[in-house]
Amino acid sequence: MVTAVQAVGVGANHADRRPYSLHERDEDLKTRPNFITSTGTLRLVWIYFFDLTVDSPFAHAKGNSTQTKMVKGTAASHRKKRSRIFLTRRQPFLPCVLAFLALGFSGGAQTSPASAPDRPAQDYLVYVVCESADKIVLIRFGPSGARIENQVRTGLMPMDINGPHGIAVSPDKQYFYVSEGHGRPEGSVWKYHAGTDTVIKYTSLGLFPATTDITPDGNFIYVANANFHGDMVPSSISVVATDQMIEVKRIPTCTMPHGSRINRQGTKHYSVCMMDDMLVEIDTRKFSVDRYFMLAQGKEMGITGAPAAHSMTDHKTSCMPTWAQPSNDGSIIYVACNQSNEIVSIKTDTWTLARRFPAGTGVYNLAMTRDGRLIATNKRGQSVSIFDPATGHELVRIPTQRKVVHGAVVSPDDRYAFISVEGVGSEPGTVEVIDLRSLKTVATVDVGPQAAGIGFWKVEPSK
């Protein structure tokens, strides 16, 4: 027993067999790691297992039966009896001590009030579409948590899945637009009044309209006709005038376009070609392709003009890009390579490669905070990553509640990121809220299956 006590650092006091005073014990415990002295739990266990089995003031307390039994016999029998008594008297209480120890550790592991994320002081309202449920869901997140504020069904086909995929909210917050992939055979895009969630008008587009973005002036939406289920041939980007919901231009680009995004200046539109390993830039003043960039590692190259029409017969992808995200000043375009699990950044002034850096498994959608952080959803990795894109350093990776992580949108005050998660099989979809200060998930709410596109509506005083 002396050797065991010395092994945990009690020192020569026990080896010398002299009494171990309360003052010495306290001084001894002060030298132990912080996780011992930060709670009373381990101190109690230390006293329980060691102080009562050594010549300590606890063992010499008046009426202590342990001392009475230990003083009998020779020195040898004294040590044997003390050891035997220690085992027999403390074994019945061992489960209680271990339970108390577990409670102490669990309590110490909880977030302290000082480091706990602050509750929001106002309400944040976000729209999300549920692709397998044909639902548009309005989420309210505020001091009381996240909840569904309203939800409506969308689409023309009452018996088939319409497949809402992308959503964009107008800059004036009066309207939102939803792209729907399924049709007979073409898909469509729908205009709604925000708040009342009532339909204004819709128009037919190409095959499987998917991701959607809106110009800063609110006059046009750009929708990627992804053609997920058709032949592997080049598709297009549809440009729709939002006032009358008229498709004014269909711009041919490449095979399986996706990740439709417009820079904050409103001058350029970017999309990627999932089956061509390509980034495409459209001049929004001319409604035409300006240039494109080849993304395959070792074959990076910027090319002026539109890509040539071709058929996907034997091309093998290495990047399989799924998203194009302009930086806040438009100088860099970040591309998510879903297949190779990396992010590629391209300089827009020279149209050259800036860097490649590793990302999460199946990196899928991207979003930028106003302070310059890059948020990435990891579709196959069941997580969300936050990067410093200037260095490519991953600041944090946050697990999600369910699998198949889809979209991301950031509140205008950079306080929260809202993440849509599709779920698997019969599972509901989920919207998860990440506090961008504490870098922790602070709320989740279940929605319809296959939660996909997500758009931020507005902030208002809490209800």
ABEGO torsion letter per residue (X at the ends): XAAAAAAAGAEAAAAAGBBBBAAAAAAAAAABBAAAAABAAAAAAAAAAAAAABBBAAAABBGBAAAAAAABEBAAAAAAAAAAAAAAAAAAAAAAAAAAAAAAAAAAABBBAAABBBBBABBBBBBBBBAAAGBBBBBBBBAAEBBBABBBBBEABAABBAGBABBBBBAAGABBBBBBABBOABBBBBBBBBGAGBBABBBBBBBGBBBBBBBAAGABBBBBBAGAABBBBBBBBBBBBAAAGBBABBBBBBBGBBGBBBBAAGABBBBBBAAAGBBBBBBAAAGBBABBBBABBGABBBBBEBBBBBBBAABBBAAGBABBBBBAAGABBBBBBAAAGBBBBBBAAAGBBABBBBBBBGBABBBBBAAGBBBBBBAAAGBBBBBBAAAGBBABBBBBABBGBBBBBBBAAGABBBBBBAEBEABBBBBBBBBAAAGBBABBBBBBBGBBBBBBABBBBBX
